[in-house]
Amino acid sequence: MLTVHNIEKSFNINKILENVSFSLNPMDRVGLIGPNGSGKTTLLKIITGELKPDQGAITLNPNDLRVAYLAQSTEYPAASTIDSLIAEACGDPEAIQQKIESLANALASQPDNQELQLDYDTALMDLKSIEPPKIHPQVMLEILSLAHIPGNTKVTLLSGGQKTRLGLALILLKNPNLIIFDEPTNHLDITMLEWLENWINEFPGGTLIVSHDRTFLDNTVTKILDLDPISHTVKEYKGNYSQYLDQYLHDQEIQFAAYRDQLSEIRRMRQDIARTKHQAYQVEQTTTSREPTTRRYAKKVARKAKSREKKLARYLNSDERVAKPGRSWQMRLEFQERQHRSQEVLLLEDLVIGYPNHKPLSGEINTFIQHGSRIALTGPNGSGKTTLLRTIAGKISPVSGRVKLGPHIQIGYMAQELHWLHESHNSLETIQAYASLNETDARSFLHYFLFTGDDVLLPIKDLSFGERSRLELAILVVKGSDFLLLDEPINHLDIPSRSRFEQALNQYNGTVLAVIHDRYFINRFASEIWVLDDSGTLITERIKSI
């Protein structure tokens, strides 16, 4: 179905991909993982033809294979509406027939025009490949909770979650044989995630999925491709994400053991060389020219030492040498603890959330948070989770009721958008604006968040979303916040960074309320779960498993 053979790609002098090869067959569920910046999206764009490789080839078989690609963010024409995009996805035989007739007339007057001939052939293939959607468009919109939105609504007015779900609807309506997903779980709530998992598992074609959602990968894929940012190639592992992780850690242990044995052997060889050299030197120093036999023996020993030195040098520069296993690209976070803490962090009394001149988003909420709680706030998209966090943070006023913080509590609020960062400033300037740190200390602090070297001097406008997320987390830390309100904090973090983020929060002595849909994260982080449902009711319970 899909064969990727020895793909190589560089941008200027930066190698991105090198000798990347793998295949994907019908019914294969393949997860492509790797840290941000390792080249995953570049590889997907090469597969879909958006980019050309420097070397290598992509083979699709059969030739009429229908490939659908769900990008992380898709730009639609400003005038596009839901109805217009749905109609385009389903195919319009009359419009294609008119296009064919127009191209045929143009070819009659320009028979040697290769570009026109290619467009004509493509239009014929498009007409031939049109099939009625297996799921009626309206049913698809209902499944993805989009049916309530008027069809003439411009796509630019949709929320991030609605755009993601619409993108899913559009590719599923095209009846593809091969689907390539780039972060399909972003902005999806747990109900939608579970629906998508079931759909993928029943899909008769092949799927290639880039995702940082470990539970989603566990529930869908049967093979993992690990894209290494150092070697720039992929290593294949059978099984889902958890099985991959077991294999990967086992391989790391074996490599570490071999590396330690190698260090011991190198140390032994160097000691042996030093002893041999010393022996030859001692003989030379304690003999005279009247003892030629002994002198010849000393020179022979010295030559032996020299030979062993060369042999060791060749070994150290050879491919036989076991490389030291590199640590996974990951994030180290150290949250500062405030000395004055209250056992009662937050009290919500008869709280109703919403916006002026709009229907309230919740009923009366009565609950409290104690110091050290780890609360995951989840629920359907649009139920009011972000509004609840903004109300607690004091960004908007309650419709009614009261939000009461405990004494000495300092909130650290991380929004989804990250728009407040000054784009002309760099990371170094930003951190120094919040803490009295000299440049050396500020650089050292930012190093914990993977900003190294000249990274700290890059303008924020040039940072990726993941880098911006890490910078805002650094700001929360340096401000000494003891109650963190995190709105989808790991949306733009890769798997190793998510893992380290979990560890950091486990070590953090403050209180955390996080809007989160990553079930893997919830199971390892949360001691309590809040569900804000469509009716505006807040349900609180001790978490068991998601």
N, C-alpha and C positions, 0 to 999 in steps of 0.2 A: 504494500500500500504506500509506504513512505520509506525511502532509503536516503540517509544522509551519509555522504562518503567524503572523508578527509577534508572537511570544511576548514578554511583558514580565513581570518579577517583581522585587519589592523586599521586603526585610525591614526594617521601620521606614523609616529614611531611606536605607538602603544599597541602591543599585541592583545587582541581580545579573544580570539578563538584560534586553536591550533590542532589540526588533525582530529577534528570532531567527527565521529562516525557512530551511527546506530541505525536501527530499523524499527518500523512500527507496522504491525499487521492488524487485520480486522479483529475486533474484540479486545485489542490491547488497550490497557489503561496505564499510561506512562506519566509519571511525575518528574518534572524537571526542576531541580532545586539548586541553590547556590546563593552566596551572599549578594546583596545589592551591588551592582557595578561589575559583576563577574561576566556578563555578556548574555544572559538568558533572553532578554527582549531582542537583542541583536540577532541571536540565533533564530528566534521565531520569525523575525522580519526577513531573514534570508530564506527560510523555508517557504514563506508565503510569497516570495518574489519581490517584496518591497525594497530589499537591499540585495546587491550582488556580492558574492564571496570573492576574495582575492584568489582563492584556489578551491578545488573540490567541486562536488556536484550534488544537486538535489534531484532525486528521481521519484515521480509520482506514478503509480500504476494502479488502475488503468488510466489512460489519457483523459477520460471524461470524469475522473474522480472529482466529486464536489467537496471542496475544502472550505470550511468556515473558520473565521478567525475572530475571536473576541478579544480586542485589545484592552489594555488597562484603562485608557481614556480615548473615546472615539469622538472626533469632531464632526458634527453634522452641519449641512448648510443652514444658514440663519433662518431661512423660511420653512425648514422641514417641520412637519407636524407628525404626530403619532400615526394618523391615517395614511399620510403619504409614504412614510417609511415602511409601514406594514404592507401597503400595496406593492411597493418596490421589491420587498423581500419575497412576496408570494409570486411575483412575476406577472407581467402584463403582456399576453400573447399579441394583442392588437397593436400595442406600442412597438413591440419588437418587429412585427410584420411590416409596419410602416417604415421602420428604420431600415429593414432589409431592402424594401422597394426603393428607398431613397439612395442607398449605397449602390444598388444595381444600376440605377440611372446614371450615377456619377461614374461608375466603372465603364459604362458603355462609351462615355466620351474620353475616359482616361484609362484604357485597358492595361497600361503598363505601371500604374500607380500601385506599388507594393503595400503602402500603408492602407489604402482603401480596400485592397484585396484582403488584408489581415482583418480589418474591421468587419468586412462582409462575412468572412469565415467565422469570426467570433460571434457575430449576431445569429448566424445559422445554428451554431452550437448552443447559444443561449435559448433559442426557440425550442430546440430539440430536448434540452435538459429540463424544461419547465415541467414540474410535477405538482399536483395539488398538495398542499400541506397535509401531513398526517394528522395534525391537530388543527382544528378550525381556529383562525386568528382570534376570534372573540373568546373562545375557551382558553387559549393560551394567555390572553390578557387577564382573564379571571384567575387562572392558576397563579400568575405572577403579581396579583394584587394591583393591576393597572386598569381594570375595566371601569373603575369609577371615574377615571380622568377623561374628560371630553376628547374625542378623536382629533379635533382641530387645534388642540393645545400644541404650541410650539415646543420643540424638544429643549430649547434653551431655558425654558421655565421649569423644567423638571429638576428634582433633587438628585444628589449623587446616587442614592439607592435606586431611585426610579429609572435613571439613565442606565444603570447596570442591568436592571431587570428587563428594560426595553431592549438593550443589546442582546440579552439572552433570547428574548422572544424572536428577534429578527433573524438570528442565526439558526434557531431551531425550526423556524418556518421554511427555511430554504432546503430542508431535507438533505443535510450534508452526510457524506460517508466518513469524513475525517474532520474532527473539530479540534482546534487549537485554542486553549484558554490561557489568557495572561491575567492572573489574579482575578478569577471569576467571583471570589467570595467577598471582595471588598464591598462594603455597604449593604451586605445581605444579612438579615436577621436569621436566627436559628431555624425558624420554620422554613424559610426559603432555602437555607443551606441543606436541610434534610431533604427537601423536595428535589433539589439539584443533584444531590448524591444518588437518590433513587433513580432519577432519570438517566444519569450517566451509567449506572450499573445495568440498566436495561437497554441502553443504546447499542444497536447491532454493529456500529462502525468502530473506528479507532479514535482515541482521544489522547492528546498531549497537553498536560496541565502544568502550568507554572503557578505555584501557590506557596504561601508561607503558613497556611492553615494546616497544622499537622494532623488534627482530627479529620479534616476533609480528605487529606491524602491517605490517612489510615483506612477510611471508609470507601475509597474509590479506586486507588491505583494498585497495580500488581507488579509494577517495575519502577525503580527510581534511577534517574540519571543525575549524578552529582557533578555539577560543573565547578571545577577547581579554579579559583582565581589566580593561582600561581602557575600551574601547568597549562591553563587555558583549554583543557580538554575535559571530556566527560568519562566517568567510570560508572559502569552499570551494576546495579544491585537488584536481585529478585525480591519481590515482596512489597509490602506497603512501607510507610515511613518508619514505623516502629521496628519492623524487621530490618530495614536499611540501617537504622541507628545501631541496632545490636551488632550487625555485621561490621559497620564502620568502626565502632569502638573496639571490637575484637581485632580488626586489622591494625588499628592504632597500637593496641597492646603488643601485638606481635612485632610491629615495626620498632616500638620503643625497646623491646627486649633485644632485638637484633642490633639496634643502635648502641645499647649499653654494652653488649658483648663486643661490638666493634671497637668502642672506646677502650675497653680493657685490653684488647689485642693490640691496638695502636700504641697504648701506653707501654705494654710489654715489649713491643718491637723497638720503641724509642729508647727504652732502658737498656735493651740488649745492644743496640747500636752505640749508646754512650759508653757502656762497659767495654765493648770491643775497641772503641777509639781510645779510651783511657788506657787499656792494656797495651796497645801498640805504642802509645805515647810514653808510657812508663818504661817499656823495654828500650825505646830509642834514647830516653834520657839516662838510663843506667848502664848503657853499653858504649863501647868505643869502636872505632873503625877496625881495630884488631880483632873484633868479634863479628866477622861478616855473616856467618851462618845465622847468628841470633838476630842481626840487623835485617837480613833477608826475611826472616820469619815475621819480624815486627811490621815490615812493609806489606807482607802478604795479609796480615791481620787487618792493617789499615785499609787495604784494597777491599777486603771482605766487608768492612764497616761501610765503606763508600758505596759498594754494590747494594748493600741492604738499604742504605739511605735512598738510593735511586728507585729501588723496588717499592719502598714505602711511598715515595713521591708519586710514582706511577699509579699506585693503588688509590691514593687520596684524590687523584684527578680522574679516575676511571668511573665508568658507569656501574662497576661492581660495588662501589661504596654505598652503604646504606645511609640515606639522607635522614637527618633528624626530622621526626614528624612535626609538621607545622601545627600550631594551635588554630582552631577554627576562628574565622572572623567573628568577633563577638564584642559585646559591650560590657564594660565594667562600670557599675554605678555605685556610688557610696553616698547614701542620704545622711545628712547631718541631723543629729537628734537635738531637739530643744530641751532645756533643763526643766522648764515649767510646763507640766502637762496636766490636763484635766481628765478624770475618768469619764465624764460625760462630754463628748465632743460635739454632738448635735442633737437637738430636739426639734421635731416637726409637729406642730399643733394645728389641727384642722386646716392644714395647708391645701390650697387649691391653686394649681398652676395654669398659666395661659397668657394670652396677650390681650391688650385693650381692644374692645369692640369685636372680639372673636369668642366663639364658644369655648368654655374652659376645657383644658386637656385632661383634667383629672377630677375625681371626687375628692372628698376630704381625706388627707393623708395624716395619720397619727403614728409616728414611730420615733425611734431614737437610735443613735450610734454611740457605742462605747469606745474608749481608747483601745487601739490595737486591732480594731475590726478590719477584715478584708472583705469588702462587699462588691460583688459583681452585679451591675444593673443591666438587665436585658429586657427584651420585649420586641414586639413588631416595629418595623420602620414607621415613623410618624406617630408613635404612641405618646411622645413627650419626654423621652429620656434626657435629651440634651437640654430641653426647657427646664427640667427638674434640677439638673446640675447647675445651670445658669442662675436659677432662682436661689439655690443654696449658696452659690458664690457671690450673690448680691449683684449680679449683672442686670437682672430684671426684678421687678417687684412681684410679690404674690398677688393673685386675684383676691385671695382672702386667706386668713390664717397667719401663722407665724413661723419664722425660721429663727431658732435660737442657738447660737454657738456657745460652747463652754468657755470659761475664762482662759485668757492667754492663748487661745487657738489661733494659729495662722494658716490660712488656706493657701494652697498652691493649686491653681486651676489651669489645666491644659485643654484647650479647645481643639476641635477637629481641624479648623481651617489654617491656623498658624499665620494668619494674615497680619498680625500686629507687629511682627518682627520688622525692624527697619532694614529694608532691602539694600540700602547703600552702605550699611555698616557691615563689619566683619565679625566673626565669632569672638575674637579677642576683645574688641571694643565692647561688644554686647555684654560679655561676662564682667568686664571691668566696670561697667555702668551699674552693676548690681552688687559688687563686692570690692572692698579696698584691697585689691591684689596687684602686685607689680607684674610686669610682663612675664617674668620667669615663672612666678607662682600661677598666673593665669594660664600660661601654656601647659604647665604641669597638670593643672586641674582639668583642662579640656582634653588632655591626653587620655584621661579615664573614659572619655566619651568618643574616643577614636578620631579626634582631630589632632593630627600630627604634622610637624614641619610647617610648610607654608599653607596647609589647609586652613589654619586659623586666620589667615589674611584674605581668604576668598570672600568677596561680597556675598551677603546672604542671598541675593537674587540669583547667584550662580550655584547655590546648594541644591541638592536633591531634596525631595520630601522627607526621605529617611534621615538625611543630615539635619534638616530643620527640626524634625522631631527630637533628635538627640540633643540639639542645642537648647530647645525649650526645656527638656528634662534637666539639663545642666543648670539652667536658670532656677528651676524649682529647688534643686539641691542647694545651690549657693545661697538662696534666700532663707534657707532653714525652715521650710514649710513643714508643719507636723500633721496636716490634714490635706491629703491629695485628692483632688477631683479630676479624674482623667477621662476624657471623652474620646473613645476609640484610640488609645495611646499607641497601639502596636500595628495599626493599619499599614504603615509604610516601613515596618521593620522586617528584615528577613529572619529565617528560622534561627540561626545562631544568636542573633540579637534578641529575639523574643525569649529565648531560653535564658540568657543572661539577665534580661529584664525581670523575669520571674524570680531568679535567685536574689537579685537586688531587693525586690519587694519583700521577699521572705526574711531578709536581714533587717529591713527597715522597721524601726520601732514605733513609727507613727500610725496613722489611720488612713485607709484608702477606700474611696468609693469610685469605681471605674465602670463606665459604659463599655461593654465588651461583648463580642459575639464569638470569639475564638474559644471553642469548648475545651481544647487542650489547655489553654491558659487558665480558664475558669477552674478546671479540675485541680490544677496545681497551685493556684493562687488563693481562691476564695474560701472563706469560712462561712459565708452567708451569701444568699442570692436574693436580689430584689427583682421581681417581674412586674413591669408596668404594662398592663394589657390594653387592648383596644378600647375597653370601656372606661379607661382612666382609673382603674383600681390597682393599687400597689399591693402586691402579695410578697410577704417576706418569709423566708424559711432558711433553715440550715441547709447547706448544700451537701448533697451526697455524690452525685455523678451526673454529668451531662452526656 
